Amino acid sequence: MVTVTFSGTGTVSLAGMAIVEYSGADQNYPLDSVSAGYSTALNPTSLLDSGTVAPANSNLMVFAGGVADKNTPMVAGGGFTSLQASNGTWGTGMVENSTTAISGNNTLQRATACIDPAPCPPGTVGNWLMQMAVFRDASGFPAQK
């Protein structure tokens, strides 16, 4: 079960979230690496990009999420599958994961997405935030004694 509570001063007029569940992650140290990228009002683009990381382990899965301030559909980047996408009055958001497991360590990873299905780039430009997390698979490690 997931519970979300908004607190503090003011009111929340619009909110969105995506909840995704996976199994098979390392029970002790599931998170290998993270990255995030964003555009600014002075540099809106159509391509969302999390930036790169060099994971320290093998048997990994890449998960990413992004939001943009445009009301057009988003498309998953190369090597990714869109898990959930929304298109609302507040903007557009999506979550995606890699379509293949990473078999070797130190292989640079990055997550990308496009603000709309037009050729990306150029496509629709906007302000955006893209975040990525790389998770370790429990099957790649020796059993605990």
C-alpha positions as CSV (number, residue, x, y, z in Angstrom):
1,M,0.0,0.0,0.0
2,V,1.2,3.5,-0.8
3,T,0.0,6.6,1.1
4,V,0.7,10.1,0.0
5,T,0.3,13.0,2.5
6,F,0.7,16.7,1.6
7,S,1.5,18.9,4.5
8,G,2.8,22.4,5.2
9,T,1.4,25.8,4.4
10,G,-0.8,26.3,1.3
11,T,-2.8,23.9,-0.7
12,V,-2.1,21.4,-3.4
13,S,-4.2,22.1,-6.5
14,L,-2.6,19.6,-8.8
15,A,-0.5,16.5,-8.2
16,G,0.6,13.4,-10.0
17,M,2.5,10.2,-9.2
18,A,3.4,6.9,-10.7
19,I,3.8,3.8,-8.5
20,V,5.7,0.8,-10.0
21,E,6.6,-2.4,-8.3
22,Y,9.4,-4.7,-9.2
23,S,10.7,-8.0,-7.6
24,G,14.1,-9.6,-7.6
25,A,16.2,-6.6,-6.4
26,D,19.1,-7.1,-4.1
27,Q,17.6,-7.1,-0.6
28,N,20.5,-5.4,1.1
29,Y,21.8,-2.9,-1.4
30,P,19.3,-2.5,-4.3
31,L,20.4,1.0,-5.5
32,D,23.5,1.1,-7.7
33,S,23.5,4.6,-9.1
34,V,21.3,7.6,-9.9
35,S,21.4,10.7,-12.2
36,A,19.1,13.5,-13.1
37,G,19.0,16.3,-15.7
38,Y,16.7,19.2,-16.4
39,S,16.2,22.0,-18.8
40,T,15.8,25.6,-17.8
41,A,13.5,28.4,-19.0
42,L,16.5,29.7,-21.0
43,N,17.1,26.4,-22.7
44,P,13.9,24.4,-23.4
45,T,14.4,21.3,-25.5
46,S,12.3,18.3,-26.8
47,L,14.8,15.6,-25.6
48,L,14.7,14.8,-21.9
49,D,18.1,13.4,-20.7
50,S,19.0,12.1,-17.3
51,G,22.7,12.3,-17.8
52,T,25.0,9.3,-17.6
53,V,26.2,7.0,-14.8
54,A,28.8,4.2,-14.8
55,P,27.2,1.5,-12.7
56,A,29.5,-0.4,-10.4
57,N,27.8,-3.8,-10.7
58,S,26.4,-6.3,-13.2
59,N,22.9,-7.7,-13.5
60,L,21.2,-4.3,-13.4
61,M,17.9,-2.7,-14.4
62,V,17.4,1.0,-15.3
63,F,14.3,2.8,-14.2
64,A,13.5,6.4,-15.2
65,G,10.9,9.1,-14.9
66,G,10.4,12.5,-16.4
67,V,8.0,15.4,-16.5
68,A,7.6,18.3,-18.9
69,D,5.5,21.4,-19.0
70,K,3.8,20.6,-22.3
71,N,0.5,18.9,-22.9
72,T,1.7,16.5,-25.6
73,P,2.3,12.8,-25.2
74,M,5.8,11.7,-24.2
75,V,7.7,8.8,-25.9
76,A,10.3,6.5,-24.3
77,G,13.9,6.9,-25.4
78,G,15.9,4.2,-27.3
79,G,16.2,1.0,-25.4
80,F,13.4,1.8,-23.0
81,T,9.7,0.8,-22.7
82,S,7.1,3.3,-21.5
83,L,5.4,1.9,-18.4
84,Q,3.0,4.8,-17.7
85,A,2.4,8.1,-19.3
86,S,0.1,10.9,-18.5
87,N,-1.1,14.0,-20.4
88,G,-2.9,16.5,-18.3
89,T,-3.5,20.2,-17.8
90,W,-0.4,20.5,-15.7
91,G,2.0,19.0,-18.3
92,T,3.1,15.6,-19.3
93,G,4.9,12.8,-17.3
94,M,6.1,9.3,-17.9
95,V,8.0,6.4,-16.3
96,E,10.1,3.9,-18.3
97,N,12.5,1.1,-17.8
98,S,15.3,-0.5,-19.8
99,T,14.2,-3.3,-22.2
100,T,17.3,-5.4,-21.5
101,A,19.3,-6.1,-18.3
102,I,22.8,-4.6,-18.1
103,S,25.2,-7.5,-18.1
104,G,28.5,-5.7,-17.4
105,N,29.6,-3.1,-14.9
106,N,31.0,0.3,-15.9
107,T,28.8,0.4,-19.0
108,L,27.6,4.0,-19.3
109,Q,23.8,4.3,-18.9
110,R,21.5,7.2,-19.6
111,A,17.7,7.5,-19.8
112,T,16.1,9.7,-22.5
113,A,12.5,10.5,-23.6
114,C,10.9,12.9,-26.0
115,I,8.1,15.4,-25.3
116,D,6.1,14.3,-28.3
117,P,6.2,11.6,-31.0
118,A,7.5,14.0,-33.7
119,P,11.1,13.3,-34.7
120,C,13.0,14.0,-31.6
121,P,14.7,16.4,-31.7
122,P,13.3,18.8,-32.9
123,G,9.7,18.1,-31.8
124,T,7.9,20.2,-29.2
125,V,10.2,22.0,-26.9
126,G,9.6,22.6,-23.2
127,N,11.0,22.7,-19.7
128,W,11.6,19.2,-18.2
129,L,13.1,17.1,-15.4
130,M,14.4,13.5,-16.1
131,Q,15.6,11.2,-13.3
132,M,17.1,7.7,-13.5
133,A,17.9,5.0,-11.0
134,V,19.9,1.9,-11.6
135,F,19.0,-1.2,-9.4
136,R,21.0,-4.3,-8.6
137,D,19.5,-7.7,-9.2
138,A,19.6,-10.2,-6.3
139,S,20.4,-13.1,-8.6
140,G,23.9,-11.8,-9.4
141,F,25.3,-12.1,-5.9
142,P,26.3,-15.1,-3.7
143,A,23.8,-16.3,-1.2
144,Q,24.2,-15.0,2.4
145,K,25.4,-17.6,4.9
